[in-house]
Amino acid sequence: MRTITWLSAHDAPEWFPPPEQALEEPAGLLAAGGDLSPQRLVAAYQRGIFPWYSPGQPVLWWSPDPRAVLFPEEFRCSRSLAKTLRNAGFSPSVDTDFAGVIDGCAAPRATSPGTWITSEMRVAYLALHRLGHAHSVEVRRGSELVGGLYGVRLGGVFFGESMFSRETDASKAALAHLVSLCGRNNLAVIDCQLPSRHLASLGVRGIPRSQFQALLAEHAQPGPNALLDR
């Protein structure tokens, strides 16, 4: 019977159990404890592991199987979204307001009044952003931030963390802009972590964990990488 691994302060920040040891129920739970230091977070992402937990819980580390991913060439831009991108007056940008995007993602929503983006998570990803690992895509109408997404880039992989909308399709516009940047930034895949009907409508699909690990071995590099918007 599998059990989760507890990470202690004595463990090296680069150490994690093999992702194949993740539980089947709850699906993908691999480890608990440790911290959210930049070194540990980068090591986790390079291994296909990410933190996700609620306030009051220890840090929980996950590696689900299957893994939800978006290959840029498979992005589905519907007619209605294409019309929105042409006519809604949205203006996309990169890394101009990382704090604003993470705060937008953490804000209560009608379907989910709570948030997993704790103050500890916010501090950790702001630190990753300062180090050049974490990036945001902003969508504005005029000067107002109306949507966006943020995540971590390691080489040719963008690990999406969360997105938000204050206007219809603003988060989809952020994803569309990220997809448009993939070619010029040599991004091979966008990790979406867990599947959903909404993501599937945009072209996201599940692949086996073993295939995802192979993609990481080929494309994920641990050094900081800018997300060039040009």
C-alpha positions in Angstrom: 0.0 0.0 0.0 1.4 3.3 -1.0 1.8 6.2 1.5 2.8 9.8 0.9 6.4 10.9 1.7 6.8 13.6 4.4 9.5 16.1 3.5 11.4 17.6 6.4 13.6 20.6 6.9 16.6 18.2 6.8 15.9 17.1 3.3 17.8 18.7 0.5 15.5 21.1 -1.4 16.2 19.2 -4.6 15.0 15.9 -3.2 11.6 14.4 -4.0 10.4 10.9 -4.2 9.9 9.5 -7.7 6.6 10.7 -9.3 5.6 7.1 -9.9 5.1 6.7 -6.2 2.1 9.1 -6.2 -1.1 7.9 -4.7 -4.1 6.7 -6.8 -6.4 8.2 -4.2 -6.3 11.1 -3.9 -5.0 10.9 -7.4 -1.5 12.2 -7.9 -0.7 13.1 -4.2 3.1 12.4 -3.8 4.4 14.2 -0.8 3.7 16.7 2.0 5.7 19.1 4.0 8.9 20.9 3.0 8.8 24.5 2.0 8.2 26.8 -1.0 11.8 28.0 -1.5 12.8 28.8 -5.0 15.2 25.9 -5.1 12.5 23.4 -4.1 9.9 24.8 -6.4 12.3 24.7 -9.4 13.3 21.2 -8.5 9.7 20.2 -8.3 8.7 21.6 -11.6 11.6 20.0 -13.3 10.4 16.6 -12.1 6.7 17.3 -13.0 5.6 18.0 -9.4 3.7 21.0 -8.3 2.3 22.3 -4.9 -1.4 22.6 -4.3 -3.0 22.8 -0.9 -5.6 24.7 1.1 -5.1 27.1 4.0 -4.3 25.2 7.2 -2.8 22.3 5.4 0.9 21.4 5.0 2.4 22.0 1.6 1.0 19.1 -0.6 3.0 18.0 -3.7 1.3 16.4 -6.7 2.1 14.5 -9.9 -1.1 13.4 -11.5 -1.5 10.7 -14.1 -2.7 11.5 -16.7 -1.3 15.0 -17.0 -3.2 17.8 -18.8 -1.1 19.5 -21.4 -1.6 21.9 -24.3 0.6 21.5 -27.3 0.6 25.0 -29.0 -0.3 23.6 -32.4 -3.4 22.0 -30.9 -4.9 25.2 -29.4 -8.5 25.6 -30.4 -9.5 29.1 -31.2 -13.2 29.1 -31.7 -15.0 31.5 -34.0 -16.4 33.4 -31.1 -13.0 33.7 -29.4 -11.4 34.8 -32.6 -14.0 37.5 -32.9 -13.4 38.6 -29.3 -9.6 38.8 -30.0 -10.3 41.0 -33.0 -13.0 43.2 -31.6 -13.0 43.3 -27.8 -10.3 45.8 -27.4 -8.1 43.6 -25.3 -4.4 44.5 -25.1 -2.1 41.6 -24.0 1.3 42.0 -22.4 3.9 39.9 -20.6 5.5 40.4 -17.1 4.1 44.0 -16.7 2.1 43.2 -13.5 2.8 39.8 -12.1 1.5 40.8 -8.6 -1.7 42.0 -10.1 -2.2 38.8 -12.0 -1.6 36.5 -9.0 -3.9 38.7 -7.0 -6.6 38.4 -9.7 -6.2 34.6 -9.7 -6.5 34.5 -5.9 -9.6 36.7 -5.7 -12.9 34.9 -4.6 -15.1 33.7 -7.5 -18.8 33.0 -7.6 -18.1 29.3 -8.0 -15.3 29.2 -5.5 -15.3 31.7 -2.7 -12.0 30.3 -1.2 -8.6 30.2 -2.8 -5.6 27.8 -2.7 -3.3 30.8 -3.5 -2.3 31.4 0.1 -0.2 34.4 1.2 2.7 31.9 1.5 2.2 30.8 -2.2 2.0 34.5 -3.3 5.3 35.3 -1.6 6.9 32.2 -3.1 5.8 32.9 -6.7 6.7 36.6 -6.4 10.2 35.4 -5.5 10.3 33.1 -8.5 9.2 36.0 -10.7 12.0 38.2 -9.4 14.5 35.3 -10.2 13.2 35.1 -13.7 11.4 31.7 -13.4 7.8 32.8 -13.1 5.9 34.9 -15.6 2.6 36.5 -16.2 0.5 37.3 -19.2 -1.8 40.3 -18.7 -4.9 41.3 -20.6 -6.1 44.9 -20.3 -8.9 47.0 -21.7 -7.4 50.4 -21.7 -5.5 50.7 -18.5 -7.6 48.2 -16.6 -6.4 44.7 -15.9 -9.3 42.4 -16.9 -7.6 39.0 -17.1 -4.4 37.1 -17.1 -2.5 33.9 -16.2 0.8 33.1 -14.6 3.1 30.1 -14.4 6.7 28.9 -14.4 8.9 28.6 -17.4 11.8 26.0 -17.5 13.3 25.9 -20.9 10.8 24.7 -23.4 8.0 24.0 -20.9 5.6 26.6 -19.5 3.9 25.2 -16.3 0.6 27.1 -16.1 -0.6 27.7 -12.5 -3.8 29.8 -12.7 -5.8 32.2 -14.8 -8.6 34.7 -14.2 -11.2 36.8 -16.0 -13.0 40.0 -15.0 -14.5 40.1 -18.5 -15.8 37.4 -20.8 -13.0 35.5 -22.5 -10.2 37.6 -21.0 -8.4 34.5 -19.6 -8.8 32.8 -22.9 -7.3 35.8 -24.6 -4.3 35.5 -22.2 -3.9 31.8 -23.1 -4.2 32.7 -26.8 -1.4 35.2 -26.4 0.8 32.7 -24.6 0.2 30.2 -27.4 1.2 32.9 -29.9 4.5 33.4 -28.0 5.4 29.7 -28.0 7.1 29.6 -31.4 9.4 32.6 -30.8 10.2 31.4 -27.3 10.8 27.7 -28.2 8.1 26.5 -25.9 7.1 22.9 -26.8 4.3 22.4 -24.4 2.1 24.2 -21.8 1.4 22.2 -18.7 -2.1 22.6 -17.4 -1.8 20.1 -14.6 -5.4 18.8 -14.2 -8.0 18.2 -16.9 -11.3 20.1 -17.1 -14.1 20.4 -19.6 -13.2 24.1 -20.0 -9.6 23.3 -20.8 -10.6 20.5 -23.1 -12.6 23.0 -25.2 -9.4 24.9 -25.8 -7.4 21.8 -27.0 -5.9 20.6 -23.7 -5.7 16.8 -23.4 -4.4 14.3 -21.0 -1.2 12.3 -21.6 0.4 9.5 -19.5 2.7 10.7 -16.7 5.5 8.7 -18.4 5.1 10.7 -21.6 5.1 14.0 -19.7 8.2 13.0 -17.9 9.9 12.3 -21.2 8.9 15.7 -22.4 10.4 17.3 -19.3 13.7 15.3 -19.8 13.8 16.7 -23.4 12.7 20.2 -22.9 12.7 21.4 -19.3 15.9 23.3 -18.3 16.3 24.6 -14.7 17.8 28.1 -15.4 15.8 31.3 -15.5 14.2 32.0 -18.9 12.6 35.2 -20.0 9.2 35.1 -21.7 9.9 37.3 -24.7 6.9 39.3 -26.0 8.1 40.5 -29.4 
